């Protein structure tokens, strides 16, 4: 998908509704109205507008540990001049283990789940090496995060609040483990239901029951269990270039081993509007938004200077800056990874 739609001007109420959908994506309109102080009818009308504008997409995102993954790999790719694009990396995009891939004509950024490092090297890295040998890629960098040790923070609500100057106090969901305690105890029905939730994030329990052959009460019970145990997360994907943003910066930072997640988080907030970040001892990877290059540079300079003064990072961050107008979302789909890694053969 190419992002070239006209910029949208939101009203003050619509900005609050967008924030509410990002912060509380699983709530009913009635419950959401009480939290963001916007009446239910305005929420309903705004959601319909957002759907018509294709401004926001709600997803059910599985924790990596629930899939049996031991490794989450963050992959940065640099294309050779003149060859970047969907066709040039089609095998990579079609790989079920690649759950997220965005790119410009010069760079790409991906998230890949693997059962272990050996599987990644046999499958994903062999594709990347072939691209480099064939002249598609100048180079690639892989950062491997251990699912058992890593945590994930979803920061889209904070980004919406910061971009629109909403000054919300409830912006930051706590970091979550990629390995929920309940993730290793999934029955056959659990696995099929989890796949259904991920593949059809907006279907009702009744509709999912018809597709899976599992009773509606069972579906409803598993929905509650999965979200309560953080096996599933409800997230919002926003088309940022349509609401005044210009740049996305993807980064990898080598942190000192003794740096706490709290200290890392306070540092990262200097860089700009955080979208998401993955953290493990020694590594932080993520994405930030900025309305201009000067704002992005000022934020990155402040981060680097503070981090070096406090001896919190090991070397300069690795960064890739992508203009949102040039951005192509090549893939944002967890369902194939769920099906492959959990052995789901039934079509639903």
Backbone torsions as a table, in degrees:
resi	resn	phi	psi	omega
1	UNK	NA	133.1	177.6
2	UNK	-101.0	137.0	-177.7
3	UNK	-97.1	98.4	178.5
4	UNK	-138.5	17.3	179.3
5	UNK	-71.2	161.2	178.8
6	UNK	-68.8	150.0	178.4
7	UNK	-67.8	141.9	-178.2
8	UNK	-101.8	135.1	174.1
9	UNK	-101.2	113.7	-178.8
10	UNK	-93.1	146.2	172.7
11	UNK	-75.1	169.0	180.0
12	UNK	-60.8	-38.5	178.6
13	UNK	-69.1	-39.7	179.4
14	UNK	-65.4	-34.6	176.0
15	UNK	-62.7	-42.0	178.2
16	UNK	-65.6	-39.2	178.7
17	UNK	-65.6	-42.4	177.2
18	UNK	-60.3	-43.0	176.0
19	UNK	-60.1	-47.3	-178.2
20	UNK	-60.4	-40.6	178.6
21	UNK	-66.2	-34.4	178.4
22	UNK	-73.8	-38.8	-176.2
23	UNK	-81.5	-36.4	-176.4
24	UNK	-129.2	62.9	-170.9
25	UNK	-68.7	-13.6	-178.6
26	UNK	-98.8	-0.3	-173.9
27	UNK	-85.4	154.0	173.0
28	UNK	-72.7	164.3	178.8
29	UNK	-60.7	-36.7	-179.4
30	UNK	-64.2	-48.7	-179.7
31	UNK	-65.8	-39.0	-179.5
32	UNK	-65.1	-37.8	-178.8
33	UNK	-57.7	-40.1	-178.0
34	UNK	-72.1	-24.3	-177.3
35	UNK	-86.3	-30.2	-176.5
36	UNK	-112.0	2.2	176.6
37	UNK	59.0	45.5	174.2
38	UNK	-129.6	135.7	-175.7
39	UNK	-68.6	156.7	-173.2
40	UNK	-60.4	-40.0	-178.0
41	UNK	-64.5	-37.1	177.5
42	UNK	-66.5	-39.1	177.1
43	UNK	-61.8	-46.0	-179.6
44	UNK	-60.3	-47.0	-179.3
45	UNK	-65.3	-40.0	180.0
46	UNK	-65.1	-43.0	179.2
47	UNK	-61.0	-38.7	178.1
48	UNK	-65.7	-40.9	176.2
49	UNK	-62.5	-46.5	-178.8
50	UNK	-59.5	-39.4	178.9
51	UNK	-65.7	-43.4	178.5
52	UNK	-64.2	-36.7	179.9
53	UNK	-81.3	-9.2	-173.5
54	UNK	55.0	44.9	-175.9
55	UNK	-85.6	-31.5	-174.6
56	UNK	-141.6	144.0	179.7
57	UNK	-131.9	126.9	-179.1
58	UNK	-97.3	132.6	-175.4
59	UNK	-126.5	153.2	166.2
60	UNK	-103.9	114.6	-173.7
61	UNK	-107.0	123.6	-179.2
62	UNK	-82.4	146.7	171.6
63	UNK	-70.2	140.3	-176.9
64	UNK	-58.0	-36.8	-179.8
65	UNK	-63.0	-29.1	179.0
66	UNK	-68.2	-20.4	-179.5
67	UNK	-91.5	-4.0	-174.5
68	UNK	82.5	15.3	179.6
69	UNK	-82.4	139.3	173.2
70	UNK	-102.7	-21.6	-174.2
71	UNK	-128.9	133.2	165.2
72	UNK	-112.2	119.4	-178.0
73	UNK	-104.6	128.5	174.7
74	UNK	-99.0	120.1	-171.2
75	UNK	-119.0	123.0	173.8
76	UNK	-104.5	129.9	179.0
77	UNK	-122.9	139.9	173.7
78	UNK	-116.2	117.7	-178.4
79	UNK	-75.8	149.9	168.7
80	UNK	-69.0	150.2	-177.6
81	UNK	-54.7	130.4	172.9
82	UNK	83.7	2.6	-175.9
83	UNK	-120.8	-2.2	-177.6
84	UNK	-66.9	144.8	178.0
85	UNK	150.2	169.6	-176.8
86	UNK	-56.9	-45.7	-174.9
87	UNK	-63.1	-33.6	-174.6
88	UNK	-71.9	-21.0	179.8
89	UNK	-127.5	35.0	-175.3
90	UNK	-61.8	-38.2	179.6
91	UNK	-62.6	-39.6	178.4
92	UNK	-64.0	-46.7	-177.3
93	UNK	-64.2	-37.4	-177.5
94	UNK	-78.1	-10.9	179.0
95	UNK	-64.6	125.9	-178.2
96	UNK	-58.3	-33.2	-175.9
97	UNK	-72.1	-18.1	174.9
98	UNK	-82.3	108.5	-174.8
99	UNK	-96.6	-18.0	-175.6
100	UNK	-149.7	130.5	177.1
101	UNK	-150.9	122.9	173.9
102	UNK	-124.8	155.1	-174.9
103	UNK	-158.9	156.8	163.3
104	UNK	-114.1	-169.8	178.4
105	UNK	-71.0	-13.4	-175.6
106	UNK	-115.5	-25.6	-173.3
107	UNK	-140.6	157.9	173.8
108	UNK	-141.1	153.7	179.4
109	UNK	-135.6	131.4	-176.3
110	UNK	-137.8	156.4	170.2
111	UNK	-118.9	130.2	-174.7
112	UNK	-133.1	127.5	174.3
113	UNK	-96.8	139.9	177.9
114	UNK	-140.0	151.0	178.1
115	UNK	-65.4	-32.6	178.2
116	UNK	-163.3	175.2	-177.2
117	UNK	-66.9	-34.5	178.5
118	UNK	-61.0	-43.7	178.3
119	UNK	-61.6	-41.7	178.8
120	UNK	-60.3	-45.4	-177.3
121	UNK	-66.6	-37.7	-179.2
122	UNK	-70.3	-35.7	-172.7
123	UNK	-104.0	-69.2	-173.5
124	UNK	-67.1	-47.7	-175.8
125	UNK	-67.7	-30.0	177.7
126	UNK	-66.6	-35.5	176.0
127	UNK	-65.2	-45.9	-179.3
128	UNK	-62.5	-43.1	179.9
129	UNK	-63.7	-37.7	176.7
130	UNK	-63.9	-40.2	176.6
131	UNK	-61.7	-39.5	-179.9
132	UNK	-68.7	-42.2	179.3
133	UNK	-64.9	-32.8	-178.6
134	UNK	-87.2	2.1	176.5
135	UNK	85.2	6.8	177.4
136	UNK	-74.1	-41.5	-179.4
137	UNK	-111.4	139.2	167.8
138	UNK	-74.6	-40.2	-178.4
139	UNK	-167.7	167.3	172.7
140	UNK	-146.6	153.3	179.2
141	UNK	-128.9	131.5	178.9
142	UNK	-116.9	130.3	174.2
143	UNK	-115.1	116.8	-175.6
144	UNK	-98.0	122.8	178.7
145	UNK	-106.8	132.3	178.5
146	UNK	-79.1	118.0	-176.2
147	UNK	-57.5	-36.5	-178.1
148	UNK	-67.6	-27.8	-176.3
149	UNK	-102.4	-21.6	-170.1
150	UNK	-83.8	153.0	172.2
151	UNK	-124.0	162.4	-175.0
152	UNK	-132.8	134.8	175.6
153	UNK	-123.5	126.0	179.1
154	UNK	-94.1	114.6	-171.4
155	UNK	-116.6	15.8	-179.1
156	UNK	-58.0	-41.9	178.0
157	UNK	-58.5	-42.2	178.9
158	UNK	-63.8	-37.6	178.7
159	UNK	-64.3	-44.4	178.3
160	UNK	-61.8	-44.8	-179.4
161	UNK	-61.5	-43.1	-177.8
162	UNK	-70.3	-42.4	-178.5
163	UNK	-61.8	-39.9	-176.4
164	UNK	-96.8	1.6	180.0
165	UNK	62.2	39.7	-176.5
166	UNK	-80.1	-21.4	178.5
167	UNK	54.9	44.8	178.1
168	UNK	-76.7	146.7	-179.6
169	UNK	-98.3	-7.3	-175.1
170	UNK	-111.6	35.9	-167.2
171	UNK	-82.2	-26.7	-163.6
172	UNK	-113.2	99.3	168.6
173	UNK	-60.0	146.5	-177.1
174	UNK	-68.5	151.8	174.4
175	UNK	-58.7	143.6	-177.7
176	UNK	-121.3	147.5	176.4
177	UNK	-72.0	144.3	173.3
178	UNK	-79.1	-4.4	-179.2
179	UNK	-124.5	78.7	177.0
180	UNK	-61.2	147.8	-176.8
181	UNK	-60.1	-32.8	-175.9
182	UNK	-86.0	-1.5	-170.6
183	UNK	-70.3	-22.6	-175.2
184	UNK	-91.0	6.4	-174.4
185	UNK	-121.1	44.6	-176.6
186	UNK	-92.8	124.8	175.9
187	UNK	-80.1	177.3	178.6
188	UNK	-61.5	-41.9	177.7
189	UNK	-67.2	-36.2	176.4
190	UNK	-57.9	-46.9	-175.5
191	UNK	-65.0	-43.4	179.9
192	UNK	-65.8	-40.8	179.9
193	UNK	-67.0	-40.9	177.6
194	UNK	-59.5	-43.8	177.7
195	UNK	-60.7	-42.2	179.9
196	UNK	-63.8	-42.4	179.1
197	UNK	-61.5	-39.8	-177.7
198	UNK	-74.2	-41.6	-176.9
199	UNK	-71.9	-34.8	-177.3
200	UNK	-126.2	72.7	-171.5
201	UNK	-66.2	-17.4	-175.1
202	UNK	-112.5	7.9	177.1
203	UNK	-83.2	151.0	177.6
204	UNK	-74.7	165.4	177.5
205	UNK	-61.9	-34.9	178.4
206	UNK	-64.5	-44.3	179.8
207	UNK	-66.4	-38.3	177.8
208	UNK	-67.7	-34.6	177.3
209	UNK	-61.8	-41.8	179.1
210	UNK	-65.0	-36.0	-177.9
211	UNK	-75.7	-36.4	-173.5
212	UNK	-96.0	-21.2	-173.8
213	UNK	79.3	9.0	177.7
214	UNK	-98.9	139.6	-174.3
215	UNK	-61.4	151.9	-179.1
216	UNK	-61.0	-44.4	177.8
217	UNK	-58.3	-37.5	178.4
218	UNK	-66.4	-43.3	177.0
219	UNK	-58.1	-46.8	-178.0
220	UNK	-62.5	-41.8	179.3
221	UNK	-64.4	-40.8	179.7
222	UNK	-70.0	-34.3	176.3
223	UNK	-58.6	-48.6	179.8
224	UNK	-62.0	-44.2	-178.5
225	UNK	-63.1	-46.1	-176.4
226	UNK	-63.8	-42.4	-179.5
227	UNK	-73.3	-37.9	178.9
228	UNK	-64.2	-34.8	-178.2
229	UNK	-90.1	2.4	-178.2
230	UNK	62.2	24.4	170.0
231	UNK	-71.7	-32.5	173.8
232	UNK	-122.5	143.1	174.3
233	UNK	-122.5	138.4	175.8
234	UNK	-95.5	121.8	-174.7
235	UNK	-131.9	157.7	177.5
236	UNK	-110.9	133.3	173.1
237	UNK	-109.3	118.5	-173.9
238	UNK	-107.9	141.3	174.4
239	UNK	-83.2	88.0	-166.0
240	UNK	-66.0	-32.0	-174.9
241	UNK	-66.5	-13.4	-178.4
242	UNK	-88.9	-3.9	-179.7
243	UNK	-129.7	50.1	167.2
244	UNK	84.2	1.1	177.9
245	UNK	-87.5	147.9	-179.2
246	UNK	-114.7	-34.3	-170.3
247	UNK	-131.9	147.3	167.1
248	UNK	-121.2	135.1	178.8
249	UNK	-117.8	121.3	175.2
250	UNK	-99.3	137.6	-171.7
251	UNK	-142.0	158.1	167.3
252	UNK	-133.1	126.7	-179.5
253	UNK	-121.8	129.4	175.0
254	UNK	-90.1	107.3	-179.2
255	UNK	-91.0	154.1	171.4
256	UNK	-62.6	148.8	-174.0
257	UNK	-62.5	-27.4	-175.3
258	UNK	-91.7	5.9	-178.4
259	UNK	-77.5	126.9	179.9
260	UNK	-76.4	160.0	176.5
261	UNK	-62.1	-33.7	179.5
262	UNK	-64.3	-46.7	179.2
263	UNK	-65.0	-40.1	178.5
264	UNK	-62.8	-41.8	-179.6
265	UNK	-64.0	-40.6	179.7
266	UNK	-66.3	-33.6	176.6
267	UNK	-69.4	-44.9	-176.8
268	UNK	-61.7	-30.2	-178.8
269	UNK	-64.6	-19.4	178.0
270	UNK	-69.9	-25.4	-170.0
271	UNK	-75.0	-30.4	-176.5
272	UNK	150.8	-156.5	-178.4
273	UNK	-82.0	103.0	-178.3
274	UNK	-70.6	132.8	174.4
275	UNK	-92.0	-50.7	177.9
276	UNK	-159.9	159.0	171.8
277	UNK	-151.6	147.5	174.7
278	UNK	-114.9	132.8	-176.1
279	UNK	-130.8	137.9	166.7
280	UNK	-141.4	162.6	179.4
281	UNK	-52.8	116.5	178.4
282	UNK	99.9	-15.5	-175.8
283	UNK	-140.9	141.0	170.1
284	UNK	-135.6	128.2	176.1
285	UNK	-128.0	144.2	179.2
286	UNK	-178.9	-162.9	-177.1
287	UNK	-140.8	142.6	175.0
288	UNK	-129.9	156.7	177.5
289	UNK	-111.2	152.8	175.0
290	UNK	-148.7	147.8	179.3
291	UNK	-83.8	-13.6	179.4
292	UNK	-159.9	160.2	178.9
293	UNK	-66.1	-37.7	-179.1
294	UNK	-64.0	-40.7	177.2
295	UNK	-64.3	-41.4	179.4
296	UNK	-63.3	-45.6	-179.5
297	UNK	-63.6	-42.9	179.0
298	UNK	-61.0	-43.0	179.7
299	UNK	-65.9	-42.9	179.5
300	UNK	-66.6	-40.0	178.0
301	UNK	-62.3	-42.9	179.0
302	UNK	-62.8	-41.4	178.6
303	UNK	-62.8	-50.6	-176.6
304	UNK	-62.8	-44.9	-179.1
305	UNK	-62.1	-45.4	-179.8
306	UNK	-66.1	-41.4	-178.2
307	UNK	-65.7	-41.1	178.7
308	UNK	-69.9	-39.0	178.3
309	UNK	-60.0	-35.9	-178.2
310	UNK	-95.2	3.3	178.5
311	UNK	55.0	49.2	-176.6
312	UNK	-104.6	-14.9	-178.9
313	UNK	-125.4	155.5	-179.0
314	UNK	-109.8	92.9	-178.2
315	UNK	86.4	171.4	-179.1
316	UNK	-74.5	148.6	177.3
317	UNK	-63.2	148.5	170.5
318	UNK	-91.0	126.7	-174.3
319	UNK	-134.6	143.9	171.2
320	UNK	-126.5	122.9	-179.2
321	UNK	-101.8	126.4	-179.0
322	UNK	-119.8	119.0	172.4
323	UNK	-65.7	128.2	-175.6
324	UNK	-63.8	-30.0	178.3
325	UNK	-66.8	-22.2	-179.6
326	UNK	-99.7	1.0	-171.6
327	UNK	-79.6	140.7	174.4
328	UNK	-121.4	122.5	170.9
329	UNK	-85.0	108.2	-177.7
330	UNK	-84.7	-31.4	-178.8
331	UNK	-161.1	135.5	169.2
332	UNK	-147.9	84.7	-170.5
333	UNK	-155.0	112.7	179.4
334	UNK	-92.8	-16.1	-173.4
335	UNK	-60.0	-44.9	178.7
336	UNK	-60.4	-36.4	178.0
337	UNK	-66.6	-41.2	178.0
338	UNK	-61.4	-47.0	-178.6
339	UNK	-61.1	-46.0	-177.2
340	UNK	-69.3	-47.8	-172.4
341	UNK	-75.9	-25.3	178.1
342	UNK	-100.0	3.7	176.0
343	UNK	68.1	38.5	179.2
344	UNK	-85.1	114.8	180.0
345	UNK	-105.8	-16.7	-177.6
346	UNK	-75.6	131.9	174.6
347	UNK	-82.4	128.6	-179.8
348	UNK	-125.6	NA	NA
